[in-house]
Amino acid sequence: MHRTRTADLPRTSRPAGATVLLTALVAALLAALLAALVAVAWPTAATAAAEVAPTPAQPDDTVTWTVQPATAEGPDDRISLRHVLDPGASVAEHVTITNLGETAATFAVYAGDGVLSDSGYFDLPPTGTPPRDGGSWVALGTVEGAQAQEDGTLLVSLDAGAAVTVPLTITVPADARPGDHPAGVVAELVAGDDLRLAARNGVRLHLRVTGDIEAGLAPTDVTTRWEPSWNPFAPGTVHVSYRVENTGDVRLAARAVTTLAGPFGVAAAEDRTEVREVLPGQQVLVEAAVPVWPVVRVTGHVDTRPWVVGEDVVDAALRTGSAQVTVWTVPWTQLALLVLVVGGVLGVRWWRRRSAATLQARIDAAVAAARDPEPVGSQQAGDRLHPEAGRRHGE
């Protein structure tokens, strides 16, 4: 009998010279890294001296300026210009522009209609937009050294720290609509040859024309969107977008309330948003997010409740606006969970039935085998020849 013997694998060996070279290379790398760390942590005296060496002061080219309400003598303590005027009346006013920077600057001074920015703050339309309402009632006076433009704009140049007071006259047309006509006077920074940088400061004009007024708000352009939660045990979100429109004649603030509920008032929820102000004839966008349980269908309403802003006086009934809202809140996440649970239960039942059937089949086979054993012994005996029969045959 031969035994097969496995041959030993050849062993590799590293030359002594290669080991020494690798060790020297690693040591050199570690030394370089240590030297770099030391250089960063402890700079040399020359480097430290260079870091703390004072630099000569440079003039600040940033232009900073203010526009303030004023009298003919200069700025006063008002924060805006506020007037209640009869149709056809006029009033004289002043604003003072001060250059607070360290360099000379040129400003374009002009009046414009009041609007609200996307963030809800008072502003004027973009440069070059001609005024059509209260801004067109303002005429700028003559300023020594200023250049009057054809559109009524004044170009005023100011040295660093200098100031100038600009007179203006507000004249209300005889057929002006009663109510608020917001406007403003701004000073816009000019660079080069009449190049405006869209950087401006200004003073707000609260102009109200006497007469019978109305005051009311209304929600418009209402849209909804259902966003289910990925968590089946948490409510989803109904996104409601709408615009608060001022349908009256005076500026108003708004308390906007979005209320939603399921059938029979179940799962009621609401969102409250306060709008700082809405100018007459203008709109403010509101986006509400209301947590709502997915009860298939929810209904509700958006209410815009007006209230008076600041020191304003409104001698009129405040009208609340309302809009109906209907949203389908299909419980997709809950349905998916239900499908998984039902599928799991059915799968477990099927598996248990299949396992039970397989086990029963094995038990039945074992019982059948035990009841009808194969006659192995008799078959072997039958295969053997009787001794006598063999002898007879041989004879």
Secondary structure, DSSP 4 states (H G I P E B T S, - for coil): -----PPPPPPP---HHHHHHHHHHHHHHHHHHHHHHHHHHS--HHHHHHHH------------EEEEEEETTEE-S-SSEEEEE-TT-EEEEEEEEEE-SSS-EEEEEEEEE-EE-TTS-EE-PPTTPPP-SGGGGEEE---TT-EE-TTS-EEEEE-TT-EEEEEEEEE--TTPPSEE--EEEEEEEEETTTEEEEEEEEEEEEEEE-S---EEEEEEEEEEEEE--SSTTS-EEEEEEEEEEE-SSS-EEEEEEEEEE-GGGTT-EEEEEEEEEE-TT-EEEEEEEEEE---EEEEEEEEEEEE--TT----SPEEPEEEEEEEEE--HHHHHHHHHHHHHHHHHHHHHHHHHHHHHHHHHHHHHHHHS---HHHHHHHHSPPHHHHHHHH-
